[in-house]
């Protein structure tokens, strides 16, 4: 069997004027809305005071529930994750992608490796570095970058804080379903966390391609930190119309995934989204995916009287 060819990072070709054919999307997949044509349809929700009083918690809960029923996506501010940690994580991510192709490819993820760098995914105009941070006992630090200096310590703390924030949000949704606070977290059995750092280089023909194709996340809940450039887009009508999510400094965009959608018996939407690119600016985003264990059972946690289950039978997350 021939060896797998080593991928070439997109950033190795900064002066290309046209796209290679593999990045050109079918016409119906191409962007319909510009990266910087921002919409305010996605709510920005402050978590300030969520643990201070029942009235304040109820108010925040109502806003989150409405967003999940409407879009499956919202933004949170006053979330308790320190701004200096966010700044450090962003700085290290930019420093990583600024390294030479040779340095980045030391952690090449091709060939089935779990974690590392992907520099040329077919059709997606992006580079990524990913690592698995939970369960802690399963961490493989050999697949975490050792550069830039400080990466391990900052990313460990970032992973911990975002796991805490995700669990806090799942508590709110559990309560909204009339269940105990920990119901959604317990349904994950032993929650898995994967961090994906996305770098979208400037693109010579952004109207022909996507940074990340249209999809829903398979897991429970995703927290996304994005820079000020813009490019995250969402749809709620099957892709007929799209909006570009307004970047908010220091905010996390919260997406519900397929697992969260099924556990709520379809009440909460799984966010249908994509990422677009542009020719003027590179873009950075950091997605933190909280997923159930592979053997976790996927089935609605509560089916109200008169409702039917959105699933025919229980399956495991691995089967889903």
C-alpha positions as a Python dict, from the first residue, in 0.01 Angstrom:
ca = {
    (1, 'X'): (0, 0, 0),
    (2, 'X'): (132, 343, -96),
    (3, 'X'): (204, 578, 196),
    (4, 'X'): (-45, 855, 265),
    (5, 'X'): (83, 1176, 106),
    (6, 'X'): (176, 1452, 349),
    (7, 'X'): (-76, 1738, 322),
    (8, 'X'): (34, 2090, 236),
    (9, 'X'): (-100, 2369, 459),
    (10, 'X'): (-310, 2631, 283),
    (11, 'X'): (-87, 2901, 428),
    (12, 'X'): (197, 2763, 215),
    (13, 'X'): (28, 2921, -89),
    (14, 'X'): (-39, 3282, 12),
    (15, 'X'): (-10, 3426, -339),
    (16, 'X'): (-246, 3197, -533),
    (17, 'X'): (-495, 3397, -739),
    (18, 'X'): (-739, 3114, -812),
    (19, 'X'): (-878, 2819, -619),
    (20, 'X'): (-773, 2464, -684),
    (21, 'X'): (-1071, 2275, -824),
    (22, 'X'): (-1118, 2060, -513),
    (23, 'X'): (-1213, 2370, -311),
    (24, 'X'): (-1480, 2486, -557),
    (25, 'X'): (-1826, 2408, -422),
    (26, 'X'): (-2132, 2318, -622),
    (27, 'X'): (-2332, 2628, -705),
    (28, 'X'): (-2609, 2555, -455),
    (29, 'X'): (-2352, 2523, -173),
    (30, 'X'): (-2176, 2854, -232),
    (31, 'X'): (-2216, 3149, 7),
    (32, 'X'): (-2536, 3351, -28),
    (33, 'X'): (-2451, 3617, 233),
    (34, 'X'): (-2123, 3803, 287),
    (35, 'X'): (-1893, 3724, 581),
    (36, 'X'): (-1943, 4076, 721),
    (37, 'X'): (-2314, 4125, 652),
    (38, 'X'): (-2398, 4082, 1017),
    (39, 'X'): (-2735, 3997, 1166),
    (40, 'X'): (-2857, 4061, 1518),
    (41, 'X'): (-3115, 3779, 1503),
    (42, 'X'): (-2904, 3554, 1725),
    (43, 'X'): (-2961, 3665, 2086),
    (44, 'X'): (-2676, 3775, 2312),
    (45, 'X'): (-2756, 3661, 2667),
    (46, 'X'): (-2582, 3780, 2984),
    (47, 'X'): (-2530, 3512, 3246),
    (48, 'X'): (-2462, 3773, 3514),
    (49, 'X'): (-2646, 3680, 3833),
    (50, 'X'): (-2756, 3336, 3717),
    (51, 'X'): (-2677, 3190, 4060),
    (52, 'X'): (-2783, 3494, 4265),
    (53, 'X'): (-3160, 3460, 4275),
    (54, 'X'): (-3442, 3242, 4147),
    (55, 'X'): (-3599, 3534, 3961),
    (56, 'X'): (-3277, 3618, 3775),
    (57, 'X'): (-3210, 3251, 3697),
    (58, 'X'): (-3563, 3212, 3564),
    (59, 'X'): (-3523, 3520, 3343),
    (60, 'X'): (-3197, 3391, 3192),
    (61, 'X'): (-3340, 3041, 3155),
    (62, 'X'): (-3635, 3176, 2957),
    (63, 'X'): (-3407, 3361, 2714),
    (64, 'X'): (-3188, 3052, 2659),
    (65, 'X'): (-3489, 2826, 2607),
    (66, 'X'): (-3641, 3064, 2352),
    (67, 'X'): (-3311, 3077, 2163),
    (68, 'X'): (-3282, 2697, 2163),
    (69, 'X'): (-3637, 2654, 2040),
    (70, 'X'): (-3591, 2920, 1772),
    (71, 'X'): (-3239, 2868, 1634),
    (72, 'X'): (-3049, 2623, 1853),
    (73, 'X'): (-2783, 2892, 1871),
    (74, 'X'): (-2718, 3195, 2094),
    (75, 'X'): (-2429, 3393, 2242),
    (76, 'X'): (-2334, 3429, 2608),
    (77, 'X'): (-2150, 3712, 2781),
    (78, 'X'): (-2066, 3760, 3151),
    (79, 'X'): (-1997, 3387, 3149),
    (80, 'X'): (-1722, 3379, 3409),
    (81, 'X'): (-1436, 3274, 3181),
    (82, 'X'): (-1153, 3519, 3249),
    (83, 'X'): (-1076, 3762, 2969),
    (84, 'X'): (-701, 3710, 3015),
    (85, 'X'): (-744, 3335, 2958),
    (86, 'X'): (-944, 3402, 2641),
    (87, 'X'): (-673, 3644, 2527),
    (88, 'X'): (-394, 3394, 2598),
    (89, 'X'): (-575, 3113, 2416),
    (90, 'X'): (-637, 3333, 2114),
    (91, 'X'): (-276, 3455, 2107),
    (92, 'X'): (-134, 3103, 2124),
    (93, 'X'): (-369, 2985, 1849),
    (94, 'X'): (-257, 3267, 1619),
    (95, 'X'): (108, 3195, 1702),
    (96, 'X'): (56, 2828, 1618),
    (97, 'X'): (-82, 2898, 1271),
    (98, 'X'): (192, 3154, 1208),
    (99, 'X'): (455, 2881, 1240),
    (100, 'X'): (619, 2734, 933),
    (101, 'X'): (442, 2450, 747),
    (102, 'X'): (719, 2216, 863),
    (103, 'X'): (657, 2297, 1231),
    (104, 'X'): (281, 2253, 1201),
    (105, 'X'): (317, 1925, 1013),
    (106, 'X'): (513, 1774, 1303),
    (107, 'X'): (166, 1710, 1444),
    (108, 'X'): (7, 1599, 1119),
    (109, 'X'): (-321, 1419, 1196),
    (110, 'X'): (-345, 1214, 875),
    (111, 'X'): (-338, 836, 886),
    (112, 'X'): (-596, 800, 1163),
    (113, 'X'): (-404, 974, 1442),
    (114, 'X'): (-626, 1107, 1723),
    (115, 'X'): (-553, 1476, 1748),
    (116, 'X'): (-312, 1705, 1568),
    (117, 'X'): (-294, 1930, 1261),
    (118, 'X'): (-493, 1912, 939),
    (119, 'X'): (-374, 2147, 671),
    (120, 'X'): (-563, 2070, 354),
    (121, 'X'): (-905, 1914, 403),
    (122, 'X'): (-1078, 1852, 72),
    (123, 'X'): (-1315, 2139, -9),
    (124, 'X'): (-1290, 2315, 328),
    (125, 'X'): (-1079, 2633, 310),
    (126, 'X'): (-924, 2606, 657),
    (127, 'X'): (-642, 2467, 864),
    (128, 'X'): (-715, 2313, 1201),
    (129, 'X'): (-539, 2181, 1505),
    (130, 'X'): (-743, 1963, 1739),
    (131, 'X'): (-691, 1789, 2070),
    (132, 'X'): (-902, 1575, 2300),
    (133, 'X'): (-914, 1707, 2656),
    (134, 'X'): (-1183, 1504, 2837),
    (135, 'X'): (-1205, 1250, 2988),
    (136, 'X'): (-880, 1362, 3152),
    (137, 'X'): (-758, 1003, 3195),
    (138, 'X'): (-770, 958, 2816),
    (139, 'X'): (-559, 1263, 2728),
    (140, 'X'): (-274, 1187, 2493),
    (141, 'X'): (-32, 1475, 2533),
    (142, 'X'): (184, 1338, 2251),
    (143, 'X'): (-90, 1463, 2014),
    (144, 'X'): (-98, 1812, 2171),
    (145, 'X'): (134, 2069, 2010),
    (146, 'X'): (446, 2151, 2213),
    (147, 'X'): (473, 2494, 2048),
    (148, 'X'): (410, 2782, 2096),
    (149, 'X'): (553, 2794, 2446),
    (150, 'X'): (281, 2778, 2709),
    (151, 'X'): (31, 2592, 2489),
    (152, 'X'): (-27, 2299, 2725),
    (153, 'X'): (-91, 2500, 3042),
    (154, 'X'): (-323, 2753, 2881),
    (155, 'X'): (-521, 2496, 2684),
    (156, 'X'): (-565, 2277, 2993),
    (157, 'X'): (-713, 2568, 3186),
    (158, 'X'): (-924, 2679, 2888),
    (159, 'X'): (-1065, 2326, 2849),
    (160, 'X'): (-1152, 2309, 3219),
    (161, 'X'): (-1330, 2645, 3225),
    (162, 'X'): (-1530, 2572, 2912),
    (163, 'X'): (-1636, 2232, 3041),
    (164, 'X'): (-1769, 2410, 3349),
    (165, 'X'): (-1956, 2665, 3138),
    (166, 'X'): (-2107, 2394, 2916),
    (167, 'X'): (-2232, 2201, 3220),
    (168, 'X'): (-2387, 2521, 3363),
    (169, 'X'): (-2579, 2576, 3039),
    (170, 'X'): (-2693, 2214, 3029),
    (171, 'X'): (-2826, 2258, 3383),
    (172, 'X'): (-3048, 2542, 3259),
    (173, 'X'): (-3182, 2329, 2974),
    (174, 'X'): (-3243, 2034, 3206),
    (175, 'X'): (-3447, 2256, 3435),
    (176, 'X'): (-3644, 2388, 3139),
    (177, 'X'): (-3738, 2030, 3052),
    (178, 'X'): (-3869, 1975, 3403),
    (179, 'X'): (-3581, 1747, 3497),
    (180, 'X'): (-3313, 1756, 3764),
    (181, 'X'): (-3023, 1994, 3699),
    (182, 'X'): (-2775, 1720, 3612),
    (183, 'X'): (-3006, 1525, 3378),
    (184, 'X'): (-2843, 1625, 3048),
    (185, 'X'): (-2491, 1594, 3185),
    (186, 'X'): (-2569, 1250, 3330),
    (187, 'X'): (-2710, 1141, 2993),
    (188, 'X'): (-2361, 1194, 2852),
    (189, 'X'): (-2231, 928, 3099),
    (190, 'X'): (-1868, 1041, 3085),
    (191, 'X'): (-1852, 1361, 2888),
    (192, 'X'): (-1602, 1384, 2606),
    (193, 'X'): (-1448, 1718, 2509),
    (194, 'X'): (-1270, 1798, 2185),
    (195, 'X'): (-1118, 2137, 2109),
    (196, 'X'): (-1081, 2238, 1744),
    (197, 'X'): (-885, 2553, 1660),
    (198, 'X'): (-982, 2675, 1312),
    (199, 'X'): (-771, 2904, 1097),
    (200, 'X'): (-928, 3036, 776),
    (201, 'X'): (-661, 3201, 558),
    (202, 'X'): (-745, 3479, 315),
    (203, 'X'): (-905, 3319, 10),
    (204, 'X'): (-854, 3433, -351),
    (205, 'X'): (-1209, 3342, -458),
    (206, 'X'): (-1428, 3327, -146),
    (207, 'X'): (-1752, 3333, -343),
    (208, 'X'): (-1674, 2985, -478),
    (209, 'X'): (-1595, 2799, -158),
    (210, 'X'): (-1663, 2759, 213),
    (211, 'X'): (-1439, 2756, 517),
    (212, 'X'): (-1654, 2481, 664),
    (213, 'X'): (-1945, 2317, 486),
    (214, 'X'): (-2301, 2326, 615),
    (215, 'X'): (-2362, 2086, 905),
    (216, 'X'): (-2504, 2029, 1249),
    (217, 'X'): (-2273, 1922, 1530),
    (218, 'X'): (-2331, 1559, 1635),
    (219, 'X'): (-2271, 1611, 2007),
    (220, 'X'): (-2452, 1774, 2298),
    (221, 'X'): (-2336, 2137, 2311),
    (222, 'X'): (-2061, 2338, 2141),
    (223, 'X'): (-1898, 2662, 2260),
    (224, 'X'): (-1732, 2873, 1992),
    (225, 'X'): (-1496, 3164, 2043),
    (226, 'X'): (-1463, 3372, 1727),
    (227, 'X'): (-1259, 3678, 1639),
    (228, 'X'): (-1398, 4006, 1506),
    (229, 'X'): (-1373, 3921, 1136),
    (230, 'X'): (-1699, 3729, 1098),
    (231, 'X'): (-1785, 3422, 896),
    (232, 'X'): (-2008, 3199, 1110),
    (233, 'X'): (-2347, 3162, 941),
    (234, 'X'): (-2672, 2996, 1048),
    (235, 'X'): (-2997, 2892, 879),
    (236, 'X'): (-3328, 2772, 1013),
    (237, 'X'): (-3512, 2710, 688),
    (238, 'X'): (-3306, 2431, 542),
    (239, 'X'): (-3046, 2654, 380),
    (240, 'X'): (-3280, 2878, 179),
    (241, 'X'): (-3168, 3185, 372),
    (242, 'X'): (-2859, 3245, 584),
    (243, 'X'): (-2751, 3501, 842),
    (244, 'X'): (-2397, 3590, 950),
    (245, 'X'): (-2360, 3586, 1328),
    (246, 'X'): (-2244, 3920, 1467),
    (247, 'X'): (-1907, 3879, 1644),
    (248, 'X'): (-1920, 4000, 2006),
    (249, 'X'): (-1587, 4047, 2180),
    (250, 'X'): (-1536, 3796, 2460),
    (251, 'X'): (-1864, 3614, 2391),
    (252, 'X'): (-1907, 3243, 2329),
    (253, 'X'): (-2144, 3128, 2056),
    (254, 'X'): (-2341, 2831, 2189),
    (255, 'X'): (-2463, 2566, 1941),
    (256, 'X'): (-2683, 2276, 2036),
    (257, 'X'): (-2592, 1953, 1862),
    (258, 'X'): (-2785, 1649, 1741),
    (259, 'X'): (-2750, 1472, 2076),
    (260, 'X'): (-2903, 1767, 2262),
    (261, 'X'): (-3180, 1785, 2002),
    (262, 'X'): (-3272, 1418, 2051),
    (263, 'X'): (-3255, 1432, 2432),
    (264, 'X'): (-3507, 1719, 2427),
    (265, 'X'): (-3733, 1517, 2192),
    (266, 'X'): (-3682, 1776, 1921),
    (267, 'X'): (-3788, 2071, 2135),
    (268, 'X'): (-3444, 2231, 2112),
    (269, 'X'): (-3306, 2275, 1762),
    (270, 'X'): (-2969, 2146, 1650),
    (271, 'X'): (-2798, 2450, 1503),
    (272, 'X'): (-2761, 2431, 1123),
    (273, 'X'): (-2449, 2632, 1038),
    (274, 'X'): (-2144, 2685, 817),
    (275, 'X'): (-1840, 2911, 789),
    (276, 'X'): (-1757, 3141, 499),
    (277, 'X'): (-1425, 3305, 413),
    (278, 'X'): (-1308, 3627, 252),
    (279, 'X'): (-1022, 3772, 48),
    (280, 'X'): (-921, 4052, 287),
    (281, 'X'): (-868, 3895, 629),
    (282, 'X'): (-773, 3564, 783),
    (283, 'X'): (-1010, 3443, 1056),
    (284, 'X'): (-964, 3243, 1376),
    (285, 'X'): (-1221, 3051, 1578),
    (286, 'X'): (-1193, 2799, 1863),
    (287, 'X'): (-1469, 2540, 1893),
    (288, 'X'): (-1507, 2332, 2209),
    (289, 'X'): (-1731, 2029, 2158),
    (290, 'X'): (-1891, 1854, 2455),
    (291, 'X'): (-2005, 1509, 2347),
    (292, 'X'): (-2146, 1204, 2524),
    (293, 'X'): (-1940, 890, 2575),
    (294, 'X'): (-1957, 653, 2276),
    (295, 'X'): (-2170, 405, 2472),
    (296, 'X'): (-2413, 669, 2608),
    (297, 'X'): (-2775, 592, 2522),
    (298, 'X'): (-2939, 843, 2290),
    (299, 'X'): (-3315, 877, 2343),
    (300, 'X'): (-3546, 1156, 2464),
    (301, 'X'): (-3518, 1210, 2839),
    (302, 'X'): (-3880, 1320, 2862),
    (303, 'X'): (-4177, 1268, 2631),
    (304, 'X'): (-4473, 1482, 2724),
    (305, 'X'): (-4827, 1352, 2716),
    (306, 'X'): (-4962, 1352, 2361),
    (307, 'X'): (-4614, 1364, 2206),
    (308, 'X'): (-4432, 1094, 2013),
    (309, 'X'): (-4061, 1027, 2034),
    (310, 'X'): (-3850, 1174, 1754),
    (311, 'X'): (-3654, 845, 1762),
    (312, 'X'): (-3788, 502, 1684),
    (313, 'X'): (-3569, 331, 1940),
    (314, 'X'): (-3273, 401, 2171),
    (315, 'X'): (-2926, 383, 2016),
    (316, 'X'): (-2577, 457, 2142),
    (317, 'X'): (-2395, 777, 2049),
    (318, 'X'): (-2143, 568, 1856),
    (319, 'X'): (-2428, 427, 1648),
    (320, 'X'): (-2576, 773, 1594),
}
